[in-house]
Amino acid sequence: MSTKEKVRERVSLKEATTINNEIILYNDDVNTFDHVIETLIRVCNHTPEQAEQCALIVHYKGKCTVKTDVLEKLKPQCTQLL
């Protein structure tokens, strides 16, 4: 191949779509651990273990992402959590 010949490459691009909408639960001094856990189980379909872990993270870190999904699905869940 001479230096004047052009080399052609085929490049395949695949766009990865991610769901980057989140419900973030913040710590407060009003709601009890039991209430938070029960609500996460009921509203976000968490297992009891998931809900308890989220409650502990919120307690110690101040906040925790409790749900990630498309916005249309998160809006009613967020309203219920409020």
Secondary structure, DSSP 8 states (H G I E B T S, - for coil): --TTS---------------EEEEEE--SSS-HHHHHHHHHHHH---HHHHHHHHHHHHHHSEEEEEEE-HHHHHHHHHHH-
